[in-house]
Amino acid sequence: MFQIELQSHFSAAHAITIGGVREPLHGHDWHVTAVIQARTLDDEGLLLDFHAVKHALDEILAAFHNRNLNEVAPFTELNPTAENVARYLASRLAAAVNRMGAPLPPERQPKLVSLRVTEAVGCAAIWRAD
């Protein structure tokens, strides 16, 4: 089994609701770490091209950079907690990874296995594949 790990970041504000009370709007430098796994490598010794995965992740994050998450879908309807941000980013990146792996045989299929969102030092939410 092989894994690759990629990191990226974006800056955004949010105001989450806890116990029915909305906290004040505040910003974070969000750090995102994605782990992708596959059983085998290709003929060049790659799981996937780092640059292609990083490009896909950065495209997803661009919608949130320097924005108020509460004003950007899906967080106009969904509480923009670190957990919900991790789940949403994971769903989008998993779909991109699946598209990258579509032409590959089943034993080579890459899979997003985890996505970590750190909103502040020591405060992270991690989504893991079932």
Contacts in CASP RR format, 6 or more apart in sequence:
PFRMAT RR
TARGET T0000
AUTHOR 0000-0000-0000
METHOD contacts of the structure
MODEL  1
MFQIELQSHFSAAHAITIGGVREPLHGHDWHVTAVIQARTLDDEGLLLDF
HAVKHALDEILAAFHNRNLNEVAPFTELNPTAENVARYLASRLAAAVNRM
GAPLPPERQPKLVSLRVTEAVGCAAIWRAD
1 37 0 8 1.000
1 38 0 8 1.000
1 39 0 8 1.000
2 37 0 8 1.000
2 38 0 8 1.000
2 39 0 8 1.000
2 40 0 8 1.000
2 41 0 8 1.000
2 47 0 8 1.000
3 35 0 8 1.000
3 36 0 8 1.000
3 37 0 8 1.000
3 47 0 8 1.000
3 113 0 8 1.000
4 35 0 8 1.000
4 36 0 8 1.000
4 47 0 8 1.000
4 48 0 8 1.000
4 50 0 8 1.000
4 53 0 8 1.000
5 33 0 8 1.000
5 34 0 8 1.000
5 35 0 8 1.000
5 36 0 8 1.000
6 33 0 8 1.000
6 34 0 8 1.000
6 36 0 8 1.000
6 50 0 8 1.000
6 53 0 8 1.000
6 54 0 8 1.000
6 57 0 8 1.000
7 31 0 8 1.000
7 32 0 8 1.000
7 33 0 8 1.000
7 34 0 8 1.000
8 31 0 8 1.000
8 32 0 8 1.000
8 54 0 8 1.000
8 57 0 8 1.000
8 58 0 8 1.000
8 61 0 8 1.000
9 29 0 8 1.000
9 30 0 8 1.000
9 31 0 8 1.000
9 32 0 8 1.000
9 61 0 8 1.000
10 29 0 8 1.000
10 30 0 8 1.000
10 32 0 8 1.000
10 61 0 8 1.000
10 62 0 8 1.000
10 64 0 8 1.000
10 65 0 8 1.000
10 66 0 8 1.000
11 27 0 8 1.000
11 28 0 8 1.000
11 29 0 8 1.000
11 30 0 8 1.000
11 65 0 8 1.000
11 66 0 8 1.000
12 27 0 8 1.000
12 28 0 8 1.000
12 30 0 8 1.000
12 64 0 8 1.000
12 65 0 8 1.000
12 66 0 8 1.000
12 67 0 8 1.000
12 68 0 8 1.000
12 69 0 8 1.000
13 25 0 8 1.000
13 26 0 8 1.000
13 27 0 8 1.000
13 28 0 8 1.000
13 67 0 8 1.000
13 68 0 8 1.000
13 69 0 8 1.000
13 70 0 8 1.000
14 25 0 8 1.000
14 26 0 8 1.000
14 27 0 8 1.000
14 28 0 8 1.000
14 68 0 8 1.000
14 69 0 8 1.000
14 70 0 8 1.000
14 75 0 8 1.000
14 80 0 8 1.000
15 22 0 8 1.000
15 23 0 8 1.000
15 24 0 8 1.000
15 25 0 8 1.000
15 26 0 8 1.000
15 68 0 8 1.000
15 70 0 8 1.000
15 80 0 8 1.000
16 22 0 8 1.000
16 23 0 8 1.000
16 79 0 8 1.000
16 80 0 8 1.000
16 81 0 8 1.000
17 23 0 8 1.000
17 79 0 8 1.000
25 68 0 8 1.000
25 70 0 8 1.000
28 119 0 8 1.000
28 120 0 8 1.000
30 64 0 8 1.000
30 85 0 8 1.000
30 117 0 8 1.000
30 118 0 8 1.000
30 119 0 8 1.000
31 116 0 8 1.000
31 117 0 8 1.000
31 118 0 8 1.000
32 57 0 8 1.000
32 61 0 8 1.000
32 89 0 8 1.000
32 115 0 8 1.000
32 116 0 8 1.000
32 117 0 8 1.000
32 118 0 8 1.000
33 115 0 8 1.000
33 116 0 8 1.000
33 118 0 8 1.000
34 53 0 8 1.000
34 57 0 8 1.000
34 90 0 8 1.000
34 93 0 8 1.000
34 112 0 8 1.000
34 114 0 8 1.000
34 115 0 8 1.000
34 116 0 8 1.000
35 112 0 8 1.000
35 113 0 8 1.000
35 114 0 8 1.000
35 115 0 8 1.000
36 47 0 8 1.000
36 48 0 8 1.000
36 53 0 8 1.000
36 97 0 8 1.000
36 110 0 8 1.000
36 111 0 8 1.000
36 112 0 8 1.000
36 113 0 8 1.000
37 47 0 8 1.000
37 110 0 8 1.000
37 111 0 8 1.000
37 113 0 8 1.000
38 47 0 8 1.000
38 48 0 8 1.000
38 108 0 8 1.000
38 109 0 8 1.000
38 110 0 8 1.000
38 111 0 8 1.000
39 107 0 8 1.000
39 108 0 8 1.000
40 107 0 8 1.000
40 108 0 8 1.000
41 47 0 8 1.000
42 104 0 8 1.000
42 108 0 8 1.000
47 110 0 8 1.000
48 97 0 8 1.000
48 100 0 8 1.000
48 101 0 8 1.000
48 110 0 8 1.000
52 100 0 8 1.000
53 96 0 8 1.000
53 97 0 8 1.000
53 100 0 8 1.000
56 93 0 8 1.000
56 96 0 8 1.000
56 97 0 8 1.000
56 100 0 8 1.000
57 93 0 8 1.000
57 96 0 8 1.000
60 89 0 8 1.000
60 92 0 8 1.000
60 93 0 8 1.000
60 96 0 8 1.000
61 89 0 8 1.000
63 72 0 8 1.000
64 72 0 8 1.000
69 75 0 8 1.000
69 80 0 8 1.000
69 85 0 8 1.000
70 76 0 8 1.000
70 80 0 8 1.000
74 88 0 8 1.000
75 84 0 8 1.000
75 85 0 8 1.000
75 88 0 8 1.000
78 84 0 8 1.000
78 88 0 8 1.000
81 125 0 8 1.000
82 117 0 8 1.000
82 118 0 8 1.000
82 119 0 8 1.000
82 123 0 8 1.000
82 124 0 8 1.000
82 125 0 8 1.000
83 125 0 8 1.000
83 127 0 8 1.000
85 117 0 8 1.000
85 119 0 8 1.000
85 125 0 8 1.000
86 115 0 8 1.000
86 116 0 8 1.000
86 117 0 8 1.000
86 125 0 8 1.000
86 126 0 8 1.000
86 127 0 8 1.000
87 127 0 8 1.000
89 115 0 8 1.000
89 117 0 8 1.000
89 127 0 8 1.000
90 112 0 8 1.000
90 114 0 8 1.000
90 115 0 8 1.000
90 127 0 8 1.000
93 112 0 8 1.000
93 115 0 8 1.000
94 111 0 8 1.000
94 112 0 8 1.000
94 129 0 8 1.000
97 110 0 8 1.000
97 111 0 8 1.000
97 112 0 8 1.000
100 110 0 8 1.000
101 108 0 8 1.000
101 109 0 8 1.000
101 110 0 8 1.000
104 110 0 8 1.000
111 129 0 8 1.000
112 129 0 8 1.000
113 128 0 8 1.000
113 129 0 8 1.000
114 126 0 8 1.000
114 127 0 8 1.000
114 128 0 8 1.000
114 129 0 8 1.000
115 126 0 8 1.000
115 127 0 8 1.000
116 124 0 8 1.000
116 125 0 8 1.000
116 126 0 8 1.000
116 127 0 8 1.000
117 124 0 8 1.000
117 125 0 8 1.000
117 126 0 8 1.000
117 127 0 8 1.000
118 124 0 8 1.000
119 125 0 8 1.000
END
